Amino acid sequence: MNDLISRQAVIDALDILPEDWKNVIAYKIEKIPARTGTWTYEYDENAPLFFKKRWRCSACGDSNTYGMADFCPDCGARMENAGKYER
């Protein structure tokens, strides 16, 4: 599983820097785009009953059987097509 940290945790760790440096770096951190992905639908005819339908994350390749969540539980990517059923 990938480690996920918040932007605020990184900014808080900058306390050792002079205030003007911290402000510049914090501004840059806030501008980094969040990781995004999409769910792709898969159907495996040979899988056991509860594992036939799967959704795969385009960001990390992890799959799940419980639906199209807003975020990937493995890598934390925000899903652009969350809740929209597409095949």
The first five atom37 places (N, CA, C, CB, O) and aatype in JSON, in Angstrom:
{
  "aatype": [12, 2, 3, 10, 9, 15, 1, 5, 0, 19, 9, 3, 0, 10, 3, 9, 10, 14, 6, 3, 17, 11, 2, 19, 9, 0, 18, 11, 9, 6, 11, 9, 14, 0, 1, 16, 7, 16, 17, 16, 18, 6, 18, 3, 6, 2, 0, 14, 10, 13, 13, 11, 11, 1, 17, 1, 4, 15, 0, 4, 7, 3, 15, 2, 16, 18, 7, 12, 0, 3, 13, 4, 14, 3, 4, 7, 0, 1, 12, 6, 2, 0, 7, 11, 18, 6, 1],
  "atom_mask": [
    [1, 1, 1, 1, 1],
    [1, 1, 1, 1, 1],
    [1, 1, 1, 1, 1],
    [1, 1, 1, 1, 1],
    [1, 1, 1, 1, 1],
    [1, 1, 1, 1, 1],
    [1, 1, 1, 1, 1],
    [1, 1, 1, 1, 1],
    [1, 1, 1, 1, 1],
    [1, 1, 1, 1, 1],
    [1, 1, 1, 1, 1],
    [1, 1, 1, 1, 1],
    [1, 1, 1, 1, 1],
    [1, 1, 1, 1, 1],
    [1, 1, 1, 1, 1],
    [1, 1, 1, 1, 1],
    [1, 1, 1, 1, 1],
    [1, 1, 1, 1, 1],
    [1, 1, 1, 1, 1],
    [1, 1, 1, 1, 1],
    [1, 1, 1, 1, 1],
    [1, 1, 1, 1, 1],
    [1, 1, 1, 1, 1],
    [1, 1, 1, 1, 1],
    [1, 1, 1, 1, 1],
    [1, 1, 1, 1, 1],
    [1, 1, 1, 1, 1],
    [1, 1, 1, 1, 1],
    [1, 1, 1, 1, 1],
    [1, 1, 1, 1, 1],
    [1, 1, 1, 1, 1],
    [1, 1, 1, 1, 1],
    [1, 1, 1, 1, 1],
    [1, 1, 1, 1, 1],
    [1, 1, 1, 1, 1],
    [1, 1, 1, 1, 1],
    [1, 1, 1, 0, 1],
    [1, 1, 1, 1, 1],
    [1, 1, 1, 1, 1],
    [1, 1, 1, 1, 1],
    [1, 1, 1, 1, 1],
    [1, 1, 1, 1, 1],
    [1, 1, 1, 1, 1],
    [1, 1, 1, 1, 1],
    [1, 1, 1, 1, 1],
    [1, 1, 1, 1, 1],
    [1, 1, 1, 1, 1],
    [1, 1, 1, 1, 1],
    [1, 1, 1, 1, 1],
    [1, 1, 1, 1, 1],
    [1, 1, 1, 1, 1],
    [1, 1, 1, 1, 1],
    [1, 1, 1, 1, 1],
    [1, 1, 1, 1, 1],
    [1, 1, 1, 1, 1],
    [1, 1, 1, 1, 1],
    [1, 1, 1, 1, 1],
    [1, 1, 1, 1, 1],
    [1, 1, 1, 1, 1],
    [1, 1, 1, 1, 1],
    [1, 1, 1, 0, 1],
    [1, 1, 1, 1, 1],
    [1, 1, 1, 1, 1],
    [1, 1, 1, 1, 1],
    [1, 1, 1, 1, 1],
    [1, 1, 1, 1, 1],
    [1, 1, 1, 0, 1],
    [1, 1, 1, 1, 1],
    [1, 1, 1, 1, 1],
    [1, 1, 1, 1, 1],
    [1, 1, 1, 1, 1],
    [1, 1, 1, 1, 1],
    [1, 1, 1, 1, 1],
    [1, 1, 1, 1, 1],
    [1, 1, 1, 1, 1],
    [1, 1, 1, 0, 1],
    [1, 1, 1, 1, 1],
    [1, 1, 1, 1, 1],
    [1, 1, 1, 1, 1],
    [1, 1, 1, 1, 1],
    [1, 1, 1, 1, 1],
    [1, 1, 1, 1, 1],
    [1, 1, 1, 0, 1],
    [1, 1, 1, 1, 1],
    [1, 1, 1, 1, 1],
    [1, 1, 1, 1, 1],
    [1, 1, 1, 1, 1]
  ],
  "atom_positions": [
    [[0.84, -1.18, 0.0], [0.0, 0.0, 0.0], [0.89, 1.25, 0.0], [-0.96, 0.0, 1.23], [1.93, 1.28, 0.66]],
    [[0.47, 2.24, -0.73], [1.23, 3.49, -0.81], [0.98, 4.33, 0.43], [0.85, 4.27, -2.07], [-0.13, 4.36, 0.96]],
    [[2.02, 5.03, 0.87], [1.87, 5.95, 1.99], [1.24, 7.24, 1.49], [3.24, 6.24, 2.67], [1.62, 7.76, 0.44]],
    [[0.28, 7.73, 2.23], [-0.36, 8.99, 1.89], [-0.17, 9.96, 3.04], [-1.87, 8.79, 1.57], [-0.35, 9.6, 4.21]],
    [[0.19, 11.2, 2.71], [0.32, 12.22, 3.73], [-0.45, 13.45, 3.27], [1.81, 12.56, 4.02], [-0.64, 13.65, 2.07]],
    [[-0.87, 14.26, 4.2], [-1.63, 15.45, 3.84], [-0.67, 16.6, 3.51], [-2.58, 15.86, 4.98], [0.47, 16.63, 3.96]],
    [[-1.16, 17.51, 2.72], [-0.37, 18.7, 2.4], [-0.04, 19.48, 3.67], [-1.13, 19.61, 1.41], [1.07, 19.98, 3.84]],
    [[-1.05, 19.55, 4.57], [-0.86, 20.31, 5.8], [0.24, 19.69, 6.66], [-2.16, 20.38, 6.58], [0.97, 20.42, 7.33]],
    [[0.37, 18.37, 6.67], [1.42, 17.71, 7.45], [2.8, 18.1, 6.91], [1.24, 16.18, 7.42], [3.74, 18.28, 7.69]],
    [[2.92, 18.21, 5.62], [4.19, 18.63, 5.02], [4.49, 20.08, 5.37], [4.16, 18.44, 3.48], [5.61, 20.42, 5.74]],
    [[3.49, 20.93, 5.26], [3.67, 22.35, 5.58], [4.03, 22.52, 7.05], [2.38, 23.15, 5.25], [4.89, 23.34, 7.39]],
    [[3.39, 21.75, 7.93], [3.72, 21.83, 9.36], [5.15, 21.4, 9.63], [2.75, 20.96, 10.17], [5.78, 21.89, 10.57]],
    [[5.68, 20.48, 8.83], [7.05, 20.01, 9.01], [8.07, 21.07, 8.58], [7.27, 18.72, 8.22], [9.26, 20.92, 8.87]],
    [[7.63, 22.11, 7.91], [8.52, 23.17, 7.45], [8.82, 24.2, 8.55], [7.92, 23.87, 6.25], [9.48, 25.2, 8.27]],
    [[8.37, 23.97, 9.76], [8.57, 24.92, 10.86], [10.03, 25.2, 11.16], [7.89, 24.39, 12.09], [10.35, 26.21, 11.79]],
    [[10.92, 24.33, 10.73], [12.35, 24.53, 11.0], [12.96, 25.59, 10.08], [13.11, 23.22, 10.84], [14.07, 26.05, 10.32]],
    [[12.23, 25.96, 9.03], [12.73, 26.94, 8.07], [12.37, 28.36, 8.5], [12.17, 26.66, 6.67], [11.44, 28.56, 9.28]],
    [[13.11, 29.34, 8.0], [12.72, 30.74, 8.23], [11.32, 30.99, 7.65], [13.75, 31.72, 7.59], [10.92, 30.35, 6.67]],
    [[10.58, 31.9, 8.25], [9.18, 32.12, 7.89], [8.98, 32.45, 6.41], [8.61, 33.25, 8.73], [8.05, 31.94, 5.79]],
    [[9.85, 33.29, 5.82], [9.66, 33.64, 4.42], [9.88, 32.44, 3.49], [10.62, 34.78, 4.03], [9.19, 32.3, 2.49]],
    [[10.84, 31.57, 3.82], [11.05, 30.35, 3.04], [9.86, 29.43, 3.17], [12.34, 29.63, 3.48], [9.38, 28.86, 2.19]],
    [[9.39, 29.28, 4.41], [8.24, 28.4, 4.65], [7.03, 28.85, 3.84], [7.9, 28.38, 6.15], [6.33, 28.02, 3.27]],
    [[6.77, 30.15, 3.79], [5.62, 30.66, 3.04], [5.73, 30.37, 1.55], [5.48, 32.16, 3.26], [4.74, 30.01, 0.91]],
    [[6.93, 30.53, 0.98], [7.13, 30.26, -0.44], [6.93, 28.78, -0.74], [8.54, 30.7, -0.88], [6.25, 28.42, -1.7]],
    [[7.52, 27.92, 0.08], [7.4, 26.48, -0.14], [5.97, 26.01, 0.09], [8.37, 25.72, 0.78], [5.46, 25.18, -0.67]],
    [[5.31, 26.53, 1.11], [3.91, 26.16, 1.37], [3.02, 26.55, 0.19], [3.41, 26.83, 2.66], [2.11, 25.8, -0.18]],
    [[3.27, 27.72, -0.39], [2.5, 28.15, -1.55], [2.69, 27.17, -2.7], [2.92, 29.56, -1.97], [1.71, 26.82, -3.37]],
    [[3.91, 26.74, -2.95], [4.19, 25.78, -4.02], [3.52, 24.43, -3.76], [5.7, 25.59, -4.19], [3.0, 23.8, -4.68]],
    [[3.54, 23.98, -2.5], [2.92, 22.7, -2.14], [1.41, 22.76, -2.4], [3.2, 22.36, -0.66], [0.83, 21.79, -2.89]],
    [[0.79, 23.87, -2.07], [-0.65, 24.01, -2.28], [-1.02, 23.97, -3.77], [-1.15, 25.33, -1.67], [-2.14, 23.61, -4.11]],
    [[-0.09, 24.31, -4.64], [-0.36, 24.35, -6.08], [-0.13, 23.0, -6.77], [0.51, 25.39, -6.73], [-0.47, 22.85, -7.94]],
    [[0.42, 22.02, -6.06], [0.64, 20.7, -6.66], [-0.72, 20.05, -6.87], [1.56, 19.79, -5.74], [-1.51, 19.94, -5.93]],
    [[-1.03, 19.6, -8.11], [-2.34, 18.99, -8.34], [-2.47, 17.64, -7.63], [-2.58, 18.82, -9.85], [-1.49, 16.9, -7.5]],
    [[-3.67, 17.35, -7.19], [-3.93, 16.06, -6.55], [-3.93, 14.96, -7.6], [-5.29, 16.08, -5.78], [-4.26, 15.2, -8.76]],
    [[-3.55, 13.77, -7.2], [-3.55, 12.62, -8.09], [-5.0, 12.25, -8.41], [-2.79, 11.41, -7.46], [-5.84, 12.16, -7.51]],
    [[-5.28, 12.03, -9.68], [-6.63, 11.63, -10.09], [-6.56, 10.37, -10.93], [-7.32, 12.76, -10.87], [-5.51, 10.01, -11.46]],
    [[-7.68, 9.72, -11.04], [-7.79, 8.51, -11.85], [-9.23, 8.27, -12.21], [0.0, 0.0, 0.0], [-10.1, 9.08, -11.91]],
    [[-9.48, 7.14, -12.84], [-10.84, 6.73, -13.19], [-11.0, 5.25, -12.88], [-11.15, 7.02, -14.69], [-10.03, 4.49, -12.88]],
    [[-12.23, 4.86, -12.63], [-12.54, 3.44, -12.45], [-12.84, 2.84, -13.8], [-13.73, 3.24, -11.47], [-13.55, 3.44, -14.61]],
    [[-12.32, 1.66, -14.06], [-12.68, 0.9, -15.25], [-13.37, -0.37, -14.79], [-11.43, 0.58, -16.14], [-12.94, -1.02, -13.84]],
    [[-14.44, -0.73, -15.47], [-15.24, -1.88, -15.1], [-14.67, -3.14, -15.73], [-16.72, -1.68, -15.52], [-14.26, -3.14, -16.89]],
    [[-14.64, -4.21, -14.95], [-14.19, -5.51, -15.45], [-15.18, -6.57, -15.01], [-12.75, -5.85, -14.95], [-15.76, -6.47, -13.93]],
    [[-15.38, -7.58, -15.83], [-16.22, -8.7, -15.47], [-15.45, -9.97, -15.76], [-17.58, -8.67, -16.24], [-15.01, -10.19, -16.89]],
    [[-15.28, -10.8, -14.75], [-14.52, -12.05, -14.89], [-15.48, -13.22, -14.75], [-13.38, -12.15, -13.84], [-15.93, -13.54, -13.65]],
    [[-15.79, -13.85, -15.85], [-16.74, -14.96, -15.88], [-16.28, -16.14, -15.02], [-16.94, -15.43, -17.32], [-17.12, -16.86, -14.47]],
    [[-14.98, -16.34, -14.89], [-14.44, -17.49, -14.17], [-14.22, -17.25, -12.68], [-13.15, -17.89, -14.8], [-13.86, -18.18, -11.96]],
    [[-14.42, -16.05, -12.21], [-14.19, -15.73, -10.8], [-15.37, -16.24, -9.95], [-14.01, -14.19, -10.61], [-16.46, -16.46, -10.48]],
    [[-15.15, -16.43, -8.65], [-16.26, -16.79, -7.76], [-17.36, -15.72, -7.81], [-15.75, -16.96, -6.31], [-17.12, -14.59, -8.22]],
    [[-18.54, -16.09, -7.39], [-19.74, -15.26, -7.53], [-19.55, -13.81, -7.1], [-20.84, -15.86, -6.74], [-19.89, -12.9, -7.85]],
    [[-19.02, -13.58, -5.91], [-18.92, -12.2, -5.4], [-17.74, -11.43, -5.98], [-18.81, -12.23, -3.9], [-17.58, -10.25, -5.67]],
    [[-16.93, -12.06, -6.81], [-15.76, -11.39, -7.38], [-15.83, -11.24, -8.89], [-14.51, -12.14, -7.01], [-14.84, -10.86, -9.52]],
    [[-16.97, -11.52, -9.48], [-17.11, -11.42, -10.93], [-17.02, -9.96, -11.42], [-18.44, -12.02, -11.37], [-16.37, -9.68, -12.42]],
    [[-17.68, -9.06, -10.7], [-17.66, -7.64, -11.06], [-16.54, -6.96, -10.29], [-19.03, -6.95, -10.77], [-16.43, -7.11, -9.08]],
    [[-15.7, -6.21, -11.02], [-14.61, -5.48, -10.38], [-14.45, -4.12, -11.02], [-13.29, -6.26, -10.47], [-14.8, -3.91, -12.19]],
    [[-13.91, -3.2, -10.25], [-13.56, -1.88, -10.76], [-12.08, -1.67, -10.49], [-14.43, -0.75, -10.09], [-11.61, -1.87, -9.37]],
    [[-11.34, -1.28, -11.53], [-9.89, -1.12, -11.43], [-9.51, 0.36, -11.49], [-9.18, -1.89, -12.55], [-10.03, 1.11, -12.31]],
    [[-8.6, 0.76, -10.6], [-8.1, 2.13, -10.55], [-7.08, 2.34, -11.67], [-7.47, 2.44, -9.16], [-6.14, 1.56, -11.81]],
    [[-7.27, 3.4, -12.45], [-6.33, 3.68, -13.54], [-5.01, 4.24, -13.02], [-6.95, 4.65, -14.53], [-4.0, 4.2, -13.73]],
    [[-5.0, 4.76, -11.8], [-3.78, 5.36, -11.25], [-2.8, 4.31, -10.73], [-4.13, 6.32, -10.13], [-1.6, 4.41, -10.97]],
    [[-3.32, 3.29, -10.03], [-2.41, 2.31, -9.42], [-2.64, 0.89, -9.89], [-2.54, 2.35, -7.92], [-1.79, 0.02, -9.67]],
    [[-3.76, 0.62, -10.54], [-4.04, -0.73, -11.03], [-4.74, -1.63, -10.03], [0.0, 0.0, 0.0], [-5.07, -2.77, -10.36]],
    [[-4.97, -1.15, -8.81], [-5.66, -1.95, -7.8], [-7.12, -2.12, -8.19], [-5.54, -1.29, -6.38], [-7.71, -1.22, -8.8]],
    [[-7.7, -3.26, -7.85], [-9.12, -3.47, -8.15], [-9.89, -3.74, -6.87], [-9.3, -4.63, -9.14], [-9.33, -4.18, -5.87]],
    [[-11.18, -3.46, -6.93], [-12.05, -3.75, -5.8], [-13.37, -4.3, -6.31], [-12.28, -2.49, -4.93], [-13.69, -4.16, -7.49]],
    [[-14.12, -4.92, -5.42], [-15.39, -5.53, -5.8], [-16.57, -4.82, -5.16], [-15.41, -6.99, -5.42], [-17.71, -5.27, -5.33]],
    [[-16.36, -3.76, -4.43], [-17.45, -3.13, -3.7], [-17.95, -1.84, -4.32], [-17.01, -2.86, -2.31], [-18.74, -1.14, -3.69]],
    [[-17.54, -1.5, -5.5], [-18.12, -0.36, -6.18], [-17.15, 0.77, -6.47], [0.0, 0.0, 0.0], [-15.95, 0.68, -6.21]],
    [[-17.73, 1.83, -7.02], [-16.95, 2.95, -7.49], [-16.92, 4.06, -6.43], [-17.51, 3.49, -8.81], [-17.75, 4.96, -6.45]],
    [[-15.97, 3.98, -5.53], [-15.84, 4.97, -4.46], [-15.29, 6.28, -5.01], [-14.92, 4.43, -3.34], [-14.82, 6.35, -6.14]],
    [[-15.35, 7.33, -4.19], [-14.84, 8.64, -4.59], [-13.31, 8.65, -4.68], [-15.3, 9.71, -3.61], [-12.73, 9.41, -5.45]],
    [[-12.67, 7.79, -3.86], [-11.22, 7.71, -3.82], [-10.79, 6.26, -3.88], [-10.66, 8.39, -2.56], [-11.5, 5.38, -3.39]],
    [[-9.63, 5.99, -4.47], [-9.09, 4.64, -4.49], [-8.61, 4.3, -3.07], [-7.92, 4.5, -5.53], [-7.84, 5.07, -2.49]],
    [[-9.05, 3.16, -2.52], [-8.61, 2.82, -1.17], [-7.14, 2.43, -1.09], [-9.46, 1.69, -0.64], [-6.56, 2.41, 0.0]],
    [[-6.52, 2.13, -2.22], [-5.11, 1.74, -2.22], [-4.18, 2.94, -2.34], [-4.84, 0.76, -3.34], [-3.28, 3.12, -1.52]],
    [[-4.37, 3.78, -3.37], [-3.43, 4.87, -3.62], [-3.96, 6.25, -3.24], [-3.04, 4.87, -5.06], [-3.2, 7.21, -3.2]],
    [[-5.26, 6.35, -2.96], [-5.82, 7.62, -2.55], [-6.17, 8.57, -3.69], [0.0, 0.0, 0.0], [-6.56, 9.71, -3.44]],
    [[-6.05, 8.12, -4.93], [-6.37, 8.99, -6.07], [-7.85, 9.35, -6.07], [-5.98, 8.3, -7.39], [-8.7, 8.51, -5.8]],
    [[-8.14, 10.59, -6.38], [-9.53, 11.04, -6.52], [-10.05, 10.53, -7.86], [-9.65, 12.61, -6.41], [-9.41, 10.72, -8.89]],
    [[-11.2, 9.88, -7.84], [-11.76, 9.29, -9.05], [-12.68, 10.26, -9.77], [-12.51, 8.0, -8.72], [-13.64, 10.77, -9.19]],
    [[-12.39, 10.5, -11.03], [-13.18, 11.44, -11.82], [-14.56, 10.9, -12.17], [-12.43, 11.8, -13.1], [-15.5, 11.67, -12.35]],
    [[-14.69, 9.58, -12.25], [-15.98, 9.0, -12.61], [-16.62, 8.26, -11.45], [-15.82, 8.07, -13.79], [-17.36, 7.29, -11.67]],
    [[-16.36, 8.67, -10.24], [-16.92, 8.01, -9.06], [-18.45, 8.06, -9.08], [-16.39, 8.68, -7.77], [-19.05, 9.11, -9.31]],
    [[-19.07, 6.91, -8.85], [-20.51, 6.84, -8.8], [-21.19, 6.77, -10.15], [0.0, 0.0, 0.0], [-22.41, 6.58, -10.21]],
    [[-20.46, 6.9, -11.23], [-21.04, 6.83, -12.58], [-20.73, 5.46, -13.14], [-20.47, 7.97, -13.51], [-19.57, 5.1, -13.34]],
    [[-21.76, 4.7, -13.39], [-21.58, 3.33, -13.87], [-21.3, 3.35, -15.36], [-22.82, 2.46, -13.56], [-22.13, 3.78, -16.16]],
    [[-20.11, 2.88, -15.72], [-19.72, 2.82, -17.14], [-19.1, 1.47, -17.42], [-18.73, 3.97, -17.51], [-18.41, 0.91, -16.56]],
    [[-19.33, 0.97, -18.58], [-18.67, -0.27, -19.0], [-17.74, 0.0, -20.13], [-19.7, -1.33, -19.41], [-17.09, -0.92, -20.63]]
  ]
}
